[in-house]
Each structure stands twice: as structure tokens, then as C-alpha cells.
Amino acid sequence: MTVKQTPQTAPNILFITVDQMRYPDMSDAQSGMLNSLKEIFGFQALSSNNPYVQQFPGFMRLRKNAVTLQNHHIAASACVPSRTTIYTGQYGTRTKVTETDSLFKYGSDPAFPWLDPRGIPTIGDWFREAGYDTHYFGKWDLSYADVEGPQKGDINSWGFEDWKFSSPDAQGGQLNQLGVYRDPGYADLACTFLRRKAMNYVTAQDNPKPWFATVSIVNPHDIASAYPISWWMPDGIEADSDNADKIPAPNGVQTIAKGSVEDNPATPKPVPAKNSRSNPLPGGTYQVDLNPTGFGTSESLFTNPPSLSEDLTTKPDCQFDYSYKMGLALKSRRPEFIRDWQTLPFQSFADQGHPELSDKWFQAYGQFYAYLHTLADQQIERVLKTLDESGLADNTIVVFLSDHGEYGGTHGGMIEKWHTAYDQILHVPVVFSSPLLNNKDHAMKSVDQLTSHIDILPTLLGLAGYSTYQQQHALGLQLKQQQDQTYVPLPGANLTSVLTDPSQQIRFPSFPTEGDGEARNEILFITDDTITDHLAGEAPTRSYHRFMQMVDDYTEIQPRLKPGPVVQPNHIRCIKWTIQNSDNSLLNGVTWKLARYWDPAGTEPDQWEFYNLDLDPAELNNLVTWSNGEPLVLADRLPVDSGLNNDDLQQALNESRCRLLFLEKLYLEPVSPFEEAYVLEKVK
């Protein structure tokens, strides 16, 4: 077939995303969420007596005809950079999308680095060129689409229709951006769309065009915005404001003077009671049913992880800094009467002699995070039920994934998702659900190889019939020629053959030559997102100055904290890989993670992390220190029965550094264009 032709049997694709859902830690059965919840959220085999199956009908429906990616990782953090890698298949060094709008950077700022609509194409652009109708419902977060004027709510320039009724975007932590309020409406839009497609009354002709539709759910992201300030607090609390000092305490909330921990009446918010309802938004009337099944109201869902007590003295400096400053930054955005509640950072209780209160807050945070998954599941179940009822399911591939994870108190009490390369934020669930991929209703297939968000776009194109890298490259050239977009060949792997047969080896793209590329046993993660800083070249906001003062004040309690935003080096280049074909047989088959922390200004020397993940899946024992920017192995941090000595560890480090450099050159540097005529001729 020619590139422009789309077979009439091309499948529809329903792309369901959630925000901030991490893959559960299956290596630790004693902490984190209950094992029965880990089975559900990790799409694992279910215990025969799992008591929560009935409370997650959406996740259970995703298991039908499913192929799961059990070792999948984000390519960049956090929110905006990660979503951009999903939707473009390229890293931020090529898209120029490296920051997240929030806290002290505003998406409405003309200088904010959003995705250029005439730059790297999105999934929507690719699928339009492939002959699909493309639609988007829910959280967007790739551009500032709420600009006033006739283009408000229009993301057609980024390849998608139908987003206007999803406006305003749920980009931050303000009340009207919380998932508890927005997700039901997003599901409404998606369900209406599915019924409309099933009716086919727009054309009323045979062989309608295939469609690609995103349903972007916010939750469990409300953990980032609504805790410990929750959406059933008294009316009038603005959850996030640069003018927080001007917001008065609402009726019924006593302004709390600064004082000791003992004087602080704030207590962790519980999971909402069964059948409790939210407050309406200011000026609104609708109240959301917060917990129709009573999930998590009578039992503990979460146990604090052992790494909560980690002191981070062997880790890069930015980690300890971030573990406190993220909480202080969130707190700086709150009204004064809330800032005076001594909650964030939760470690502040322990610093003042009350570690039991810190433990209590972290446990409640984890409990609340587990609960938020039920809110996401309710909307997923509604959409999938409508898909089944519409008659579209047999020719629709459902793809489910999360944009990034959540620390949940691990590694010294971190929350959110910035400034490290730990698996709590990198490892996320991904499910492909369709009888076109797995004809067994109740027998999931699993892919255990390392996969990445940069693999999603080439895989989706493969599912749409563009099964070779040459076909995908030719389609990209058409985008460049006809839409005048910036095309760079997709660096990710097309996983379609692996989804069909998980025993197949994942390989690097093979163009411009034909045949299989080199076996790939690694993924690259990067981050250049400076969440606690203001936008370079722009004047700091009022809340940023407040944050700086709060940091200075807190150094009196915690002297390890440094002045300013999170310290450098805090930009990361990280490889996670399974060594194969080493001349040292002790290293083959072992999975390692190497992370280089660097300062773009060149002021601070590099700092490093290096983990043997087979021996240390919790990433507690950093096997290197550093001197003048160079990593130095510390074999005495290995378990005594590891069977590895200093020379083995040095070889593993050397091979990992070489492979990290290889991936950086392959994925992050500009590449030369391929011979266009050759590729176009091959696919005609």
C-alpha cells in the first residue's frame, strides 16, 4: 500500500491516560500499598481472595484481552516533559519542552517552553496523516490552550479535535483543576463521542474512517494538589494562588498563629466517608460522590516504606534538598492561615522532636493516594462500558498508561515526582487491551523487557498498519513536506511484534536499511525540569520570594538545607539496562541503573548514582561516590554474598557509562536526515 492509504480494517485506538499513577513495588510485600491493591494496580495475577476486585471495575475491564508492559518507564519528568515524550516520541532536547508549568512558572507566560505546533509533530498529527480522525478529551498540558480569543480551547494545531469542552485545562492545583471535579466531565465527553461514532450519523456511509481518541484522566493526580488541603474543606479556599496572602480564612476556619507542634491542631485528612459528597466549586451547585463504596474507610491500605527514614547522605545533594523544598514550595502557594498549619514538609514534625507525627502524616498521604485510584477507576469503567455497549470494541485497541509516578514518602520522605531517577516515578503501568492482540478474554500476556514512553508513538503507528520503520519514516517525511513540521525519525522501538509474541526481542529502529536493528536491553530517562525555580529570564513571582524566605527560615531547624531553589547539580541523564554479552559472565543478565546528575551552567561537578537492581530493587545502596565529577565505586556497599568484587563493580560501571553515552548521542543530539527518496521508494 502507499503511505497515504489506510486499510478499511485499520483499528480504532482509544488512548486512556491517568496522571501520577506509579507501578507498585512488587519486591516489598511488607510496605507500601496492600498486596491485594498492588495486584490490581500492577496488573498482576490476582489472589483468589482479593477483596478489592469489585471496587475497581475499570482496571478489571482493562485486563480483558490484555497485553501488559510490566517493565515500562517514563522517558522524562515531570508532567509536561513526560507527556510531550509520549505524544511526540522525542526527548525534550529535540522538542525544547523541558519544564512543568506550576508553582513559580506560569503557562500563560509567553516565554514558557510549550510544544511548538509547527515543530515536532504529535500523535494527532501522525494519525491525521495516516488517514485517521483524531480527538482529545481531558487534561492536555502540552500547550497553553486557554488563551483568550477565538482560538481558546482549540488544539487543532497540535493535531486534535473536540478539546474545547475540556477547557480550561487541568494543569495546576486550583480547585477548578482538580480531578475530582473535572474527570466526570471528561468521561461524559468521551462517552458521548463513542456513541456518536457508533451511530455514524455524521456520514451514514459504509467504511467510516478509523479514529484515534485520547481520554486523559487527572486522578490520582489530586494527591499533588488536594492533600493535605482537600476538596471537602470549607468553601472559599483557593488551593493555589500567587496572591495567597490576600485570601481570607473562610467562615468556620480559625486562623492559626505560628507556634509549637503541640499547638498545631491540624491532623491528616482521612479518606472520605462512604457516600460523602464534595463541596461544590465556588458559584457551582454540583457535589461529587466521593466514595460510593466506602473504599479505605475501615482498613489501613498503606504502610510507610522503610526508605522513609533514609538520610540520603550517600545520594546526590539535590535529593535531600528536594525532599524538603517541594513541601515548602507547595506550602508557599497556600493562604497564610493554611501555611501556619505545620504540615508540609511532613518531616518538619520529626525535626521538632515528633517523628510519630511525621509517620502519621506520611501514612495518611499514602492511604489517600491509594483511595484516589478509585476516582480514576470510576471514569475508566464508564468509558469502557460505553465502548462495549457501542459495538465498537471488537475493532478498537484500548491503550492505558500513566504519565509518571509518585514518591509516596520513599527516599527520605519525598513526595511528587522531581529531581531523581528512582523507580517510584519512572516505573508506570501500561496495558494494551483488544482481541486483536490477545484473543483470550481472561489470560493476560505480559512483556517483561524494558520499555519506554518513547516507544508508545511508533508502537501505535505499528498497530495502525505502519509496521516497518521505513513506512513510519515515509509518513514522517509527508508530515514535513505537506504540513511543514519539523520531522526527526522516531527513536523509539515499534513493539507490535512483541505485543503479539512477548518472547520476541525488542530492537532499535533499523532504518534506513531494511531488516532488524540491534537488540535493545536498555532505556534512557532524562529530566531538566527545575520545579522549585522561576522561569529563566523572567521576574520571580511573589510566591517565589515567599518560598525563598521560608527556605531561609527552615535552615534554622534543618541546617543541611541549602539556600535557594533545589541545589545543582539537579539535571539527570539515566540509563537502566540489563547487561548482555559482557566478557564478564558475572555481569550478564544483571540489571543496573546509572544516573548522572549535572549542572548545565558547569558550576557544580557531576554527582552519580549506581545501583545493582537485582540485589537492591529499592535503590538504597548507592554503589558509587564521586570526586571532581568522577564516580568512584564502593564495593563494600554490596551485600557480602553478592559474588561481585571491586573489579567486577568497576567493569559494570564502565560498561554502563559507555552505554549511557551511546544513548545520549543516539536520542538527544540532532541527527542527520535520511535519504528521503530511498525510503519513499521502498514503501510505495
Legacy VTK file of the C-alpha trace (Angstrom):
# vtk DataFile Version 3.0
C-alpha trace
ASCII
DATASET POLYDATA
POINTS 684 float
0.000 0.000 0.000
1.068 3.636 -0.406
1.745 5.612 2.729
-1.406 7.707 2.394
-3.749 4.739 2.100
-5.387 3.376 5.228
-6.931 -0.094 5.067
-10.632 -0.217 5.856
-9.889 -2.672 8.635
-7.497 -0.309 10.428
-8.341 -0.450 14.131
-9.647 2.441 16.140
-7.423 3.372 19.077
-8.777 4.545 22.434
-5.874 6.028 24.392
-6.696 6.312 28.106
-4.176 8.079 30.315
-4.060 8.799 34.026
-1.816 11.204 35.885
0.697 10.279 38.610
-0.085 6.557 38.923
3.048 4.589 39.660
3.699 0.899 39.217
3.550 -0.715 42.673
6.708 -2.060 44.296
6.181 -5.795 43.948
9.571 -6.564 45.554
8.419 -5.438 49.014
5.409 -7.292 50.358
5.645 -5.640 53.783
5.238 -1.950 52.954
3.536 0.433 50.589
0.019 -0.413 49.469
-1.635 -3.664 50.425
-0.510 -6.569 48.260
-4.068 -7.063 47.038
-4.048 -3.485 45.709
-0.605 -3.983 44.175
-2.002 -6.929 42.219
-4.726 -4.717 40.770
-2.662 -1.578 40.080
0.259 -3.613 38.718
-1.963 -5.812 36.520
-0.590 -8.919 38.193
-2.224 -12.308 38.672
-4.982 -11.944 41.258
-5.135 -13.840 44.513
-8.265 -15.963 44.769
-9.449 -13.992 47.789
-8.535 -10.484 46.625
-11.168 -8.342 48.397
-10.868 -5.280 46.140
-11.702 -6.721 42.730
-15.289 -5.468 42.830
-14.181 -1.946 43.730
-12.084 -1.493 40.580
-14.289 -2.479 37.624
-12.374 -0.194 35.247
-8.988 -1.737 35.937
-10.559 -5.185 35.836
-12.081 -4.433 32.411
-8.640 -3.382 31.123
-7.419 -6.920 31.880
-9.735 -8.348 29.249
-7.727 -9.429 26.160
-4.761 -7.599 27.690
-1.068 -7.415 26.967
0.778 -5.606 29.762
4.172 -3.922 29.737
5.471 -4.942 33.144
8.781 -3.095 32.964
7.750 0.195 31.394
9.330 3.559 32.202
8.773 7.214 31.535
11.338 8.947 29.334
11.319 12.343 31.067
9.862 14.061 34.111
7.724 15.565 35.190
4.240 16.366 33.890
4.708 18.443 30.734
8.037 16.920 29.616
6.726 13.387 30.165
3.508 13.979 28.237
5.495 15.538 25.430
7.680 12.434 25.086
4.520 10.315 24.915
2.837 12.454 22.269
5.897 13.228 20.122
8.114 10.187 20.687
11.055 12.577 21.185
13.049 13.839 24.164
12.980 17.447 25.336
16.387 18.155 23.829
14.602 17.987 20.462
11.147 19.327 21.343
12.562 22.037 23.671
9.861 21.102 26.202
11.757 20.701 29.468
9.729 22.428 32.192
6.420 21.987 34.001
4.118 24.954 34.495
3.151 25.239 38.149
4.368 26.758 41.389
6.593 29.603 40.132
6.284 29.243 36.353
3.069 30.122 34.541
1.834 28.519 31.352
0.358 31.843 30.268
3.850 33.363 30.199
4.864 33.826 26.529
8.367 32.663 27.447
7.210 29.314 28.817
8.615 26.455 26.668
5.451 24.787 25.390
5.398 22.471 22.381
5.577 24.436 19.133
2.604 23.410 16.937
4.773 23.799 13.847
7.646 21.928 15.422
7.846 18.221 16.243
4.520 16.536 15.265
2.231 14.910 17.832
0.375 11.613 17.770
-2.576 13.605 16.455
-0.540 14.924 13.533
0.819 11.469 12.710
-2.575 9.788 12.780
-4.247 12.512 10.733
-1.593 11.994 8.088
-2.314 8.257 8.317
-5.989 8.855 7.482
-7.484 8.831 10.979
-9.885 11.215 12.668
-8.209 12.411 15.873
-9.929 13.545 19.069
-8.908 14.611 22.575
-10.872 14.734 25.821
-9.432 15.676 29.204
-6.223 17.088 30.609
-3.933 18.384 27.852
-0.793 20.035 29.310
1.243 20.292 26.099
0.418 23.926 25.365
-1.400 26.869 26.879
-4.746 26.349 25.195
-6.773 28.677 27.428
-5.543 31.901 25.865
-8.406 34.371 25.480
-9.746 34.866 21.975
-11.271 32.844 19.146
-8.608 30.116 19.475
-9.366 29.440 23.142
-9.717 25.716 23.708
-8.549 24.860 20.189
-5.733 22.312 19.883
-6.241 21.559 16.192
-2.792 22.989 15.532
-1.441 20.132 17.665
-3.415 17.517 15.747
-6.637 17.012 17.722
-10.307 17.976 17.505
-13.002 18.252 20.181
-10.965 19.651 23.068
-12.900 22.902 23.584
-15.355 21.391 26.051
-12.402 20.125 28.113
-11.262 23.721 28.655
-9.974 25.187 30.941
-7.042 22.811 31.157
-6.421 20.983 34.432
-2.773 21.994 34.551
-2.295 23.038 38.164
-3.686 22.710 41.644
-6.507 25.228 41.715
-9.898 23.990 42.821
-11.408 24.021 39.342
-8.496 21.913 38.062
-8.868 19.012 40.495
-9.645 15.628 39.020
-12.474 15.025 41.435
-14.389 17.806 39.671
-13.058 17.502 36.121
-12.799 13.763 35.418
-16.560 13.044 35.413
-16.999 15.680 32.711
-14.134 14.277 30.667
-15.730 10.837 30.805
-19.070 12.367 29.755
-17.420 13.818 26.648
-15.723 10.539 25.788
-18.909 8.503 26.215
-20.859 10.897 24.004
-18.113 10.666 21.384
-18.211 6.847 21.386
-21.992 6.807 20.953
-21.709 9.325 18.131
-19.115 7.186 16.356
-21.203 4.061 16.847
-24.253 5.768 15.326
-22.167 7.017 12.370
-24.797 9.635 11.641
-22.217 12.200 10.526
-21.610 10.394 7.214
-24.092 7.487 7.292
-21.849 5.687 4.804
-20.074 2.360 4.817
-16.408 2.100 5.751
-16.107 5.115 8.075
-12.643 6.456 8.765
-10.830 4.932 11.730
-10.351 7.179 14.733
-7.801 7.847 17.443
-9.166 9.325 20.674
-7.415 10.294 23.899
-9.281 10.252 27.208
-6.950 11.970 29.668
-7.989 11.444 33.291
-6.497 13.665 36.022
-6.563 11.342 39.027
-4.752 10.093 41.039
-3.008 13.466 40.490
-5.179 15.110 43.153
-2.582 13.852 45.631
-0.376 16.608 44.182
-2.943 19.335 44.671
-5.525 18.422 47.264
-3.521 16.929 50.095
-3.297 17.931 52.868
-5.697 20.660 51.721
-8.668 18.727 50.462
-11.645 19.482 48.282
-14.152 18.938 51.039
-12.624 21.748 53.115
-14.919 24.749 53.770
-15.942 26.769 50.751
-13.709 29.567 49.562
-10.266 28.066 49.991
-8.197 28.669 46.891
-5.822 25.733 46.648
-3.103 27.548 44.735
-2.562 31.266 44.362
0.252 33.717 43.854
-1.854 36.142 45.879
-2.290 33.729 48.756
-1.720 36.388 51.425
-4.837 38.214 50.209
-7.140 35.233 50.703
-9.020 35.411 53.997
-9.848 32.391 56.073
-13.348 31.187 55.166
-16.063 31.086 57.762
-15.524 28.326 60.252
-11.757 28.089 59.791
-9.738 29.572 62.604
-6.557 31.372 61.659
-3.749 29.573 63.436
-0.873 31.563 64.841
2.659 30.293 64.412
3.588 28.144 67.367
4.936 24.828 68.501
3.956 21.448 67.144
1.912 20.865 70.278
-0.184 23.954 69.455
-0.900 22.785 65.917
-4.439 21.405 65.602
-4.004 20.193 62.018
-4.485 16.453 61.598
-4.209 14.273 58.491
-7.273 14.191 56.320
-8.964 10.778 56.256
-10.313 9.022 53.207
-13.830 10.424 52.649
-16.618 8.520 54.345
-18.934 6.317 52.318
-21.465 8.345 50.323
-19.912 11.658 51.397
-20.038 14.401 48.821
-17.645 17.162 47.851
-18.268 20.823 48.316
-19.479 22.444 45.117
-16.997 24.669 43.365
-17.434 28.359 44.213
-20.520 29.520 42.362
-21.450 25.960 41.429
-24.079 23.587 42.769
-22.973 20.075 41.805
-21.495 17.866 44.517
-19.428 14.824 43.565
-19.970 11.471 45.273
-16.527 10.981 46.791
-16.650 7.374 47.928
-19.715 5.389 46.847
-18.294 2.050 48.046
-16.646 3.221 51.262
-13.192 2.217 49.996
-10.437 2.631 52.570
-12.620 3.911 55.380
-12.344 0.907 57.689
-8.899 -0.540 56.963
-5.314 0.569 56.509
-4.373 0.499 52.827
-0.792 1.697 53.181
2.289 1.082 55.334
5.171 3.546 55.317
8.167 2.294 53.289
11.495 1.541 55.016
13.225 4.172 52.875
11.144 6.873 54.578
13.911 7.005 57.198
16.721 7.186 54.612
19.087 10.073 55.409
20.255 10.483 51.764
23.854 11.212 52.806
25.202 8.870 50.101
22.987 10.306 47.366
23.357 13.405 45.154
22.873 16.606 47.156
19.741 17.710 45.319
17.774 14.771 46.727
17.837 15.882 50.359
17.234 19.459 49.248
14.229 18.412 47.167
12.773 16.221 49.925
12.142 19.381 51.953
11.834 22.117 49.368
8.978 20.513 47.436
6.834 20.637 50.559
7.926 24.182 51.334
7.222 25.249 47.746
3.715 23.796 47.860
3.152 25.452 51.216
4.339 28.842 49.936
1.437 28.872 47.478
-1.185 28.473 50.175
-3.095 31.184 52.033
-1.415 32.338 55.223
-3.960 30.728 57.527
-3.104 27.370 55.924
0.657 27.962 55.755
0.617 28.343 59.511
-0.622 24.789 59.869
2.600 22.933 60.456
2.177 20.145 57.929
4.297 20.400 54.785
7.015 19.260 54.682
5.845 16.312 56.744
9.411 15.818 58.014
9.023 19.058 59.977
7.341 17.180 62.811
10.329 14.857 63.224
12.736 17.798 63.027
10.943 19.269 66.033
11.019 16.101 68.078
7.816 14.380 66.969
8.713 11.615 64.488
5.460 9.825 65.274
3.536 12.745 63.757
5.669 12.659 60.613
4.954 8.938 60.295
1.250 9.603 60.784
1.124 12.200 58.006
3.073 10.062 55.540
0.836 7.074 56.247
-2.272 9.185 55.679
-0.769 10.545 52.466
-0.251 7.001 51.159
-3.757 5.993 52.237
-5.244 8.974 50.420
-3.181 8.235 47.299
-4.498 4.669 47.205
-8.050 5.993 47.543
-7.642 8.399 44.602
-7.226 5.414 42.276
-10.913 4.651 42.843
-11.863 8.056 41.423
-9.867 7.371 38.262
-11.286 3.855 38.005
-14.896 5.089 38.128
-14.401 7.162 34.983
-12.371 4.494 33.165
-15.143 1.992 33.835
-17.765 4.376 32.424
-15.789 4.876 29.207
-15.038 1.180 28.692
-18.624 0.188 29.431
-19.793 2.629 26.761
-17.205 1.228 24.347
-18.600 -2.274 24.880
-22.223 -1.135 24.568
-21.476 0.825 21.395
-20.386 -2.236 19.423
-17.013 -0.638 18.681
-14.891 -2.777 20.999
-14.072 -5.578 18.561
-12.184 -3.216 16.244
-10.791 -0.874 18.895
-7.457 -1.219 20.656
-7.554 0.271 24.150
-4.227 1.572 25.431
-3.845 2.579 29.075
-0.861 4.296 30.685
0.275 6.809 33.296
2.428 9.842 32.565
4.666 9.358 35.637
4.649 8.011 39.174
4.661 9.363 42.744
7.250 9.007 45.520
4.732 8.446 48.306
7.195 9.180 51.120
10.033 6.982 49.858
13.690 8.029 49.988
13.699 10.296 52.998
10.112 11.456 52.716
9.888 12.641 49.121
6.532 13.447 47.577
5.616 14.306 43.978
7.962 13.409 41.102
11.021 15.630 40.548
14.822 15.638 40.752
15.628 11.913 40.970
15.596 8.805 38.781
14.038 6.407 41.281
11.630 3.781 40.017
8.815 5.263 42.100
8.479 7.931 39.413
9.976 6.096 36.415
8.121 2.770 36.512
4.474 3.052 35.415
1.725 0.648 34.273
0.891 0.204 30.581
-1.853 -2.043 29.176
-2.919 -2.822 25.603
-6.393 -4.351 25.610
-8.009 -5.796 22.485
-8.976 -9.161 20.993
-6.882 -8.027 18.018
-3.802 -8.538 20.216
-4.900 -11.240 22.648
-7.909 -13.408 21.817
-8.115 -14.818 25.338
-10.536 -12.819 27.460
-9.126 -13.673 30.861
-5.498 -14.620 30.210
-3.252 -11.581 30.169
0.022 -11.689 28.283
2.990 -9.840 29.764
6.057 -8.212 28.250
8.882 -8.174 30.809
11.547 -6.408 28.730
12.482 -2.778 29.411
10.214 -0.378 27.522
9.863 3.405 27.444
7.385 6.167 26.722
9.341 6.927 23.534
8.179 3.510 22.284
4.493 4.440 22.521
4.152 6.507 19.322
5.983 4.074 16.985
4.007 1.214 18.537
0.674 2.970 17.979
1.633 3.591 14.360
2.548 -0.070 14.059
-0.876 -1.051 15.360
-2.430 1.251 12.743
-0.698 -0.646 9.940
2.616 1.204 9.637
4.529 -1.831 10.737
8.029 -1.082 9.438
10.359 1.745 10.322
10.599 2.595 6.620
6.818 3.101 6.426
6.835 5.252 9.554
9.747 7.300 8.260
7.996 7.907 4.939
4.879 9.028 6.802
7.031 11.440 8.790
8.503 12.843 5.602
4.988 13.505 4.338
4.274 15.447 7.527
7.369 17.511 6.875
6.555 18.122 3.221
2.806 18.692 3.467
2.392 20.203 6.946
5.775 21.960 7.161
6.534 20.378 10.515
9.926 19.556 11.994
10.397 15.866 11.398
13.067 13.794 13.128
12.926 9.979 12.760
11.322 8.324 15.758
13.997 6.866 18.068
11.704 4.508 19.975
11.002 0.857 19.287
7.901 -0.401 17.498
6.629 -3.014 19.962
3.857 -4.522 17.835
5.668 -7.814 17.269
6.441 -8.019 20.989
2.805 -7.401 21.911
1.835 -10.325 19.706
4.676 -12.536 20.922
6.314 -11.331 24.171
9.267 -13.667 23.578
10.386 -11.513 20.636
13.453 -9.332 21.288
12.933 -5.553 21.352
15.221 -3.876 18.834
16.406 -0.408 17.937
14.952 1.154 14.765
16.613 -0.272 11.685
16.204 2.455 9.049
17.408 3.431 6.557
18.430 -0.176 5.922
15.920 -2.996 5.955
15.819 -5.831 8.469
16.134 -5.982 12.240
18.076 -3.431 14.251
20.383 -4.132 17.177
18.848 -5.800 20.233
17.811 -3.204 22.820
18.077 -4.012 26.518
18.023 -0.511 27.967
16.007 2.672 28.422
17.107 6.289 28.813
15.490 8.709 31.264
16.250 12.434 31.415
14.994 15.434 33.324
15.757 19.142 33.056
12.653 20.254 34.977
13.518 22.783 37.704
10.233 22.819 39.588
11.330 24.984 42.540
12.933 27.710 40.410
11.349 30.557 38.497
11.406 30.761 34.711
14.830 31.771 33.417
14.890 35.378 32.248
11.575 36.212 33.936
10.996 38.167 37.137
10.365 35.957 40.189
6.787 35.863 41.420
5.608 36.988 44.839
5.146 33.390 45.906
8.714 32.582 44.816
10.077 35.288 47.123
7.880 33.864 49.887
9.283 30.397 49.195
12.855 31.700 49.400
12.098 33.242 52.791
10.528 30.009 54.016
13.663 28.095 52.962
15.876 30.566 54.821
13.690 30.283 57.912
13.707 26.498 57.800
17.505 26.260 57.755
17.334 27.170 61.442
15.509 23.873 62.023
17.304 21.775 59.387
20.875 23.053 58.791
21.511 20.567 55.932
19.084 22.541 53.793
20.799 24.890 51.325
19.586 28.414 50.403
17.704 28.983 47.164
15.820 26.513 44.952
16.862 22.849 44.752
20.657 22.820 44.539
22.709 21.901 41.496
23.540 19.513 40.034
19.882 18.544 39.583
19.585 17.713 35.862
19.704 13.971 35.199
20.726 11.541 32.473
19.984 7.950 33.493
20.271 4.506 31.952
18.503 1.421 33.212
19.727 -1.674 31.438
20.332 -5.388 31.564
23.908 -6.185 30.599
24.241 -8.763 27.837
27.284 -10.104 26.006
29.818 -8.888 28.552
33.119 -10.741 28.749
32.437 -10.955 32.496
29.821 -13.673 32.948
29.022 -12.390 36.461
27.540 -9.235 34.923
25.432 -10.793 32.185
21.721 -10.830 32.901
22.064 -8.327 35.767
20.010 -5.109 35.646
21.804 -1.897 36.607
20.843 1.758 36.896
23.354 4.575 36.432
22.303 8.203 36.896
24.478 11.233 36.196
23.415 14.470 37.905
24.783 17.508 36.114
24.707 21.297 36.181
24.086 22.940 32.768
25.954 26.042 33.940
29.034 23.929 34.597
29.446 25.432 38.050
28.935 22.262 40.075
30.685 18.985 39.174
28.700 15.873 38.308
27.327 13.603 41.029
26.318 9.978 40.498
24.125 7.045 41.491
24.750 3.416 40.574
22.536 0.502 41.623
22.510 -3.248 41.154
18.744 -3.604 40.875
18.782 -7.386 41.161
20.332 -7.085 44.629
18.827 -3.725 45.590
15.437 -3.132 43.937
14.625 -0.411 46.499
17.668 1.620 45.348
19.010 2.147 48.851
22.700 1.316 48.360
24.426 3.751 46.029
27.483 1.828 44.816
29.497 4.936 43.955
30.683 8.156 45.472
32.275 10.936 43.403
35.306 13.167 43.303
35.710 16.140 40.946
32.736 14.897 38.953
34.013 11.331 38.501
32.235 8.291 40.006
34.253 6.024 42.320
32.995 2.503 43.035
32.409 1.326 46.607
32.226 -2.450 46.552
31.860 -2.577 50.347
28.259 -1.409 49.861
27.427 -4.644 48.035
25.900 -7.481 50.055
28.624 -9.791 51.365
27.152 -12.708 49.415
26.829 -10.817 46.112
29.685 -12.722 44.478
30.989 -9.458 42.979
34.268 -7.762 43.839
35.624 -4.279 43.241
36.895 -5.138 39.747
33.502 -6.556 38.753
31.766 -3.434 40.002
34.226 -1.179 38.189
33.633 -3.073 34.952
29.855 -2.795 35.379
30.244 0.949 35.945
32.493 1.378 32.909
30.131 -0.541 30.639
27.154 1.425 31.984
28.881 4.763 31.388
29.694 3.781 27.819
26.129 2.680 27.181
24.690 5.846 28.727
26.865 7.936 26.428
25.715 5.849 23.465
22.044 6.516 24.301
22.640 10.231 24.829
24.225 10.514 21.396
21.504 8.407 19.802
18.469 10.060 21.395
19.437 13.580 22.428
21.734 15.015 19.787
20.454 16.326 16.431
20.589 13.658 13.762
21.286 13.869 10.053
18.252 13.396 7.782
17.955 10.094 5.958
17.879 9.798 2.224
14.239 10.650 1.565
13.970 9.232 -1.943
15.304 5.834 -0.842
12.721 5.420 1.892
9.791 6.705 -0.122
10.587 4.302 -2.943
10.775 1.359 -0.566
7.238 1.740 0.784
5.358 2.589 -2.405
LINES 1 685
684 0 1 2 3 4 5 6 7 8 9 10 11 12 13 14 15 16 17 18 19 20 21 22 23 24 25 26 27 28 29 30 31 32 33 34 35 36 37 38 39 40 41 42 43 44 45 46 47 48 49 50 51 52 53 54 55 56 57 58 59 60 61 62 63 64 65 66 67 68 69 70 71 72 73 74 75 76 77 78 79 80 81 82 83 84 85 86 87 88 89 90 91 92 93 94 95 96 97 98 99 100 101 102 103 104 105 106 107 108 109 110 111 112 113 114 115 116 117 118 119 120 121 122 123 124 125 126 127 128 129 130 131 132 133 134 135 136 137 138 139 140 141 142 143 144 145 146 147 148 149 150 151 152 153 154 155 156 157 158 159 160 161 162 163 164 165 166 167 168 169 170 171 172 173 174 175 176 177 178 179 180 181 182 183 184 185 186 187 188 189 190 191 192 193 194 195 196 197 198 199 200 201 202 203 204 205 206 207 208 209 210 211 212 213 214 215 216 217 218 219 220 221 222 223 224 225 226 227 228 229 230 231 232 233 234 235 236 237 238 239 240 241 242 243 244 245 246 247 248 249 250 251 252 253 254 255 256 257 258 259 260 261 262 263 264 265 266 267 268 269 270 271 272 273 274 275 276 277 278 279 280 281 282 283 284 285 286 287 288 289 290 291 292 293 294 295 296 297 298 299 300 301 302 303 304 305 306 307 308 309 310 311 312 313 314 315 316 317 318 319 320 321 322 323 324 325 326 327 328 329 330 331 332 333 334 335 336 337 338 339 340 341 342 343 344 345 346 347 348 349 350 351 352 353 354 355 356 357 358 359 360 361 362 363 364 365 366 367 368 369 370 371 372 373 374 375 376 377 378 379 380 381 382 383 384 385 386 387 388 389 390 391 392 393 394 395 396 397 398 399 400 401 402 403 404 405 406 407 408 409 410 411 412 413 414 415 416 417 418 419 420 421 422 423 424 425 426 427 428 429 430 431 432 433 434 435 436 437 438 439 440 441 442 443 444 445 446 447 448 449 450 451 452 453 454 455 456 457 458 459 460 461 462 463 464 465 466 467 468 469 470 471 472 473 474 475 476 477 478 479 480 481 482 483 484 485 486 487 488 489 490 491 492 493 494 495 496 497 498 499 500 501 502 503 504 505 506 507 508 509 510 511 512 513 514 515 516 517 518 519 520 521 522 523 524 525 526 527 528 529 530 531 532 533 534 535 536 537 538 539 540 541 542 543 544 545 546 547 548 549 550 551 552 553 554 555 556 557 558 559 560 561 562 563 564 565 566 567 568 569 570 571 572 573 574 575 576 577 578 579 580 581 582 583 584 585 586 587 588 589 590 591 592 593 594 595 596 597 598 599 600 601 602 603 604 605 606 607 608 609 610 611 612 613 614 615 616 617 618 619 620 621 622 623 624 625 626 627 628 629 630 631 632 633 634 635 636 637 638 639 640 641 642 643 644 645 646 647 648 649 650 651 652 653 654 655 656 657 658 659 660 661 662 663 664 665 666 667 668 669 670 671 672 673 674 675 676 677 678 679 680 681 682 683
